[in-house]
């Protein structure tokens, strides 16, 4: 009821009066009101014109006992909140009211009191999100991700407006176009895009992947591919004696350059003397912005609390995180010379971040033997693509692996790492948790960190108490039911 009232206030300007609030009334999410004379309290709200900061003025009628008015968390999160007791015309004792931790308390001997509540912006925050369900099981897992997102939005007091797009294999087969003219510019207007999956059995491999995934990553300049790697349950890990305490790291992959930039060509194509050239493009600008993102992520991770993998002397020296550059400096002596120099030039600006380096072949070896050695990893496009598939396996499989294609200043796209799995389409057996995790990443990116964390906690709970296996068809529940369980856990 509280959230409904908040939404009404956000939609209507002017003046409204609400009467007949009794002891059990839920108001603004949580309103512990006692009975006044006649069994009701009078609450009068005045709202400013639409678009301006609203002021809510509440006048609580004759109060017979101590009252505690708990201001709903959803309102507290919507801007700077100031609460105070105000008694302009009532003769009351000088005992006064007090506010502590957003709780306003009136003393027992106060016979009449008025309460003025001001919120910088009382209306709900609203986020517009583009949704591309895509192919195969993509729309199915997307539905569950949106369902869980709505549950989080309801709990934490914000609104999500979904804008669906039918891009994918079916659209291509009907129109012979992957993305229509103007589609990229239209998607550019959204801060977040949610993608289910692309890949259609009747469409040649590469057409949809290049025409949707790579095109959006490049044209929307989503220069970071962010891949959290977290094991939720030891039973799901193929590694011996490894549990959630060992596998919890993040891979930051450069997403716009390298071998994926499309530079190269053929000579003598189709002849016995054919030459194929594929060039890795690494610019100082592109490398440096990726490294900066990784350093910042490492610095902020765990809210600055020391990573448990640090040595005692590192902690004593003030280190709180570790950033590992993954490359191949001994062979790729041009590309990774640039990465190495830029990495070491930036490091002094982040004194709390310990730096490390590992060749890509050593990295995958340590993923299997000692994954606990990693906190944050940064690497180029191709190496990042490869090592994150292995990372998905050690965290329990593609059924839980999620990722984000990030443009910190523009439109970002979030997706489960698994494919469209067309053989499972429409059977209600595909695991939706990767898509749900992607939704949690998206909410965190939008600024709703508590909502994102709540989704993660709900996933941990349901995997450890309900899910038999993370494999499709073996979860013990259907796709929709898993979504229901996680939404309810929030």
N, C-alpha and C positions, 0 to 999 in steps of 0.2 A: 504494500500500500504506500509505503514511504516513497519508493522510487517512482510510482505512478504520480504522486502528488508533485514530486520534483519536476517530472516531465511536463506536467500541466503548467507549472509556474514558468517553465522555460518557454512554453508555447504561447502564453497569454500575457499581454501587458495590461496595465491598468490596476484596478483595485478589486479585491475580493475578500469576503468575510466567511469564515468557517465557524459554525457553532455546533454545540452538542458533542464536543470531544470528551469522552469519559476516561476512566482510569486505564482502560485496556487499549486505548487508541494508539496505533502506530503512526507517528507523524515525523516526516523528514527522516524516516528510517528507524529512529529510536527516540521516543518521546515519553518519558515516564511522568505522566500528569496525574495529579491527585484530584479529588473532587472539590469543586468550589461550591458556593451557595447555589442551590438549585441543581446541583449535580453536574454542572458543566463549567468549562473554562471558555473564555472568549478570546479567540486569537484573530488578530487583524493584521493582514499582510498588505503591504504596498509595494508594488513592483515598478521599477523605472521603465521607460520606453524600451522597446526591443532594440537590442544591440548595445545598450548601455549597462554598466554594472548595476545589478539589482540590490536593493536594500530591503531586508525583511524585518518588519517591526512586529514583535509578538507581545501582546498584553495578556498576561495570565491573571485571571480573576482572583477573588479572595481565596487564599491558600490556607489550609487548616493544619498542614503538617510539613515536615521537611521534604523538599522535592529536589530530585537530581535530574537534570535535563541533559541527556547524553546526545551530543551533536553527532549526527551520523557520519561515519567515516567517508562515505561517498561524497559528502559535501566538503569535508575537511580537505580532501584531495584536490578539489577543484579551484584552488587558488589560496591566497592568503586569507586566513579567517581570523576575525576579531570578535570576541564575545564579551559582553559586559552587562552588569545589572544596572538598571536605570530607574530611578524613583523620583520623577519630577514633581508629582503633586500629591503623593500619598504620605501621610504621617506614619513613618515606620521607625523602629528603633535603629540606633546607629550601628547595630551589629553588622549590617551590610551583607553583601553577597561576595563570593569569591569564585575565581576561575582558576582551575589547575588541571593541566593535561586535557584541555578542552571540555572539562566537566564544570558546569555552573551549579553551584549549590546555594540554596537560600536557607538561612537558619530557621530553626523551629519556631522561634517567636516572631517571625516576620508575618504579619497578617495580610499584607497586600504588597505586591511587587510587580514591577514591569520588567520585561527582558528585551533588550535590543540586540539583535544579531545582525552582523554585517558580513557578507561574503563578497570578496572581490568580484567573483562571477559565480552566481548560483546555478546557472544553466549547465547541463551536462556537456562534457566534451564529446564531440562527435568526430568520427573518423570515416572517411570515404575510402573504400578498398576495392580495387579491381579484382575480379575473380575469373580465372581461366581454368575451368575444370579439366579441359583437355580430353584425352583419349582413354580407352580401356577402363580400368578401375579408378582413373583420376577423379571423375565426378563423384564416385562413391566415397573416397577418402576425404575429398574436399567437403562434402556435406557434413561429415563427422567433425572435421576441423572447425568449420563454421559454427556447428552446434556447440562445441566446447568453448569457442571464443565468445559466443553469446552468453554462456553461463558465467564466464569470467567478467564480461562487461556488466552483467546484471549485479554481480557481487561487488564490483569495484566502482560502479557508478559512472560508466561512460557508454556511449552508443556507437554501434558499428553499422554503417550503411554499405551494403554489398552491391557491387555493380558487375553483373555477369557478362562475360564475353564467350562466344562459342568457337573460338579459334582452336584448331586441331585437325585431325585427319578427316573427319566427316566434312568439315567446312572446306578443306582443300579438295576433296573428291567432288564436291558439288560445284565449286567455283573456280577450281584450278589456280587459286591464289592461297598462299600461306597466311599472310596478313594483308588485309585490305589497305588501300591508300588511306593515309591519315591515322592508321591504328596506333603507330608508335607515338605520334604527337598527342593522341588522345590519352594513351596510357601514361605519358609523361606528366600529366596533370595530377596523378595520384601519388601520394607519398609511399603507398604500399600496394603491391600486387601479389595475390596468392595464386600459385600455379599448382594444379593437381598432378598431371603427367602428360607427356606427349610421346607419341609412337603408335602407329596404326599398321596392322598387318597388311593392308592393301596399299600402303604408301611406301615407296622405296626408302630404306634407311638413310638418314642424313638430311632429307628434304625438310621435315618438320623440325628436327633438332637444330639445323642451321637457320632455318627460316623463322623460328620462334625463339628458342633458347638463346642461341648465339647472337642473333640480331638484336634482341632486347638487351642482352648483357652489354653489347658494344654500343648501340645507339643511345641507350639510356645511361651509358657510362657507369655501369655497375662494376666498378673496378676492384671490388673485394668479393671473393667467395668465402663465406664464413661457415666453418663446419665444426660445431661442437661435437666432441667425442666423449660420450659418457655411458658407462656400463651401469645398468639398473639392477641387475641380478646376476650373481656369479654363475648360476646354472645356464645362462644364455651365452656365456663366453667360451669359445673353443680352446682357450689357453688354460693350461693346468695351473691350479693354485692362484688364479687371478680373480679378484673380486672388484666391486665398485670402488674400493679404496685405491686400486691400482690404475684404473682407467678413467681419467677425468681431465682431458686436455682439449685444446682448441687449435684447429689448423686455419691459418689465414693464407689464402691462395690469391695471388695476383690474377685478375680475371679478364683483363682487356688486351694483354700483350703476349709475348712469348711465341711459341709455335702456333698458337691459335689465331694469330693476327692475320693469317692467310697470305703471307708473303712467300713467294717462290714461283716455280713454273717448270715447264718441260722444255727439253730440247730433243729433237729427233723423235718426237712422240710416235709410238707404235712401231718403231724400227728396232733392229737388234742393237743399235747404238744409243738407245733412249737414255736420257738423263733426267732425273726428277730431283728438284731442289726445293727444300722446305726450310725457310729461314726463321730463326727465333729473333723476334724484335723486342729489345729491351731498352726503353728510354730512361734517362735519368729522372725525368718527371714522374713516369709511371712507377718505377722502382721505389722512388723515395716516398711517394704518397702511400704506397702499400706498406712500406716499412714503418712509417709514422703511425698508420692505423694499428699495426701490430704492437708497436711499443705502447701506444695509448691503451690498447686493450689489456696488455699485460699489467700495466701500471694500475689500472682500475679494477682488475679482476679480484674477486673475493673482498671487495671494498677496501683494498689495501692491506688486508691481513696476510701475513707471510705464508707462502706456499709450503706445504709440508715436505716437499722434496728438496728444499734448500738445506745446505749444511749449516751447522751451528755458527761457523765463522762468517757465512754469508748473512745470516740473520743479524749477527752482531754488527756487521758492517752496514746494516740498514737495508739490505735487499728484501724485497717482498715477493718477487716474481722472477720467472726465467723465460727468456725468449730465445728460441733456437732457430737459427737460419739453416734451412735444409737446401743443399745445392750439390754442385759437382765441380768445385773449383779446380780440381786437378786435371779435368778434361775439357770442360767448357770454359776455357781460359779467357774468353772475351766477355760473354754474358755474365758469368758469375764473378768475374773480377769486378764488374760494375756493382753487382749486388753486395759483394764483400766490402768494397770501399764505402758504399753508402751506408751499410749496416754499422760499420765501425765509426763513421763520422757522426751518426745520429746517437749512438749509445751514450756519450757523455751527457746528453740532454735528459737522460732518464736514469739518474743515479740509483734508483731503487730497483731497477730491472737488471738482473744478471744476464749476460749474453753468453750464448753457446753456439757451436756450429757442428753440423753432422752432414756427411755426404748422404745423398738420397738412398744409396744402397744400404748404408749403415742404419739409416732411419727406419727402413722397413724391417731390418733385422731386429732392432731394439723394440719396435712395435710388438713383435712376437715374444721377445725374451724379457724385456724390462719396460713396458709401457709407462710405468710409474716415473720414469726419468723425464717425462715431458710435461710441460705446463702450457706454453703457447709456442706454436711452430709457425714460421713464415716461409713461404717458398714461391716459386714461379708457377705459371699456369699449368704446364704439362706435369711437373712433379706433383703439384697439388692435386691434380685430377687422379693421379695414380695412387698416391699414398692414402687419400681419403676413402678409396674403395676398400683397402685393407683395414683402415680404421673402422669402417662400418661393420666389418665382420667381427672384429674383436669387441665391439660394443653391443653385439647381439644381432647384427644383421641389418639389411636395408629396411626391414619393417619398422625400425625405430630411428633411423638416421635421417636427420633433417639438415637443411642448409639455407643460407640466405645469400642472394646476390645483391651486394650493398653499394649504394651511392649515398654516402652520408649527407649530401646536400641535395639529393634529388629523389627519383623514384627507385625503390628497392623491391626486389622480388623474392618471395619465400616459397620453398617447395620441399616435398619429401624427396629423398635421394633415389628411391626405387623407381623403376620404370612403370609403364602403363599396364603391365601384366594382363594382356587381353584374354588369356585363357581363363582367368578368374572373373571376368566381367559379369556383373549382375547376379553373382552367386552369394553375395553377403558373407564372403569368407576372407577377403583381403584384410591385412592388418592396417588399421588407420593411424597407428600411433606415430609414425614418422610425420604424417601430415599434421597431426595434432601438435607434435613438437615444433613443427615449422610455424604453426599458428602462435605458439608461445613465443618463439623468436620474434615474430612479427609484432606482437603486442609490446614486447620489451623495446623493440626498435621505435615504435610509435610513442614511447614515453610511459607506457603503462607497465612499469617493471614489476609491480606487485602482482598484477594479473598474469604476467608471463611466468613469474615464480610459482604462482598458485597452480598453473597448468603443469609445470614440471613436477611439483609435489604430488599432484593428483595422479600423474603418470607413474611415478615411483610407487605410490600406494597401490594402485590397481595392478600393476605388473607383479608386485610382491604378494598380493593377497588373492588375486582372482585369475590371472592369465596363466594357463598351463604351458603354452609355448608361444613364441613370437612368430612362428611360421604360419603362413596362410592356411586356413582350414583346420588348424590344430590349436587354436587359442582357447577352446572351450566355450567361446562365445562368438557370435557373428560380428560383422563389421559395425552394424548399427548399435548392437548391444555394448560393444566396447566403448563406443562414443558415449552412450548413455551412462555407463559406469564412471567414466572420467568426468563427464559434465556434472554428475551427481556428487562426485568426490570434491569438486570445487566448492 
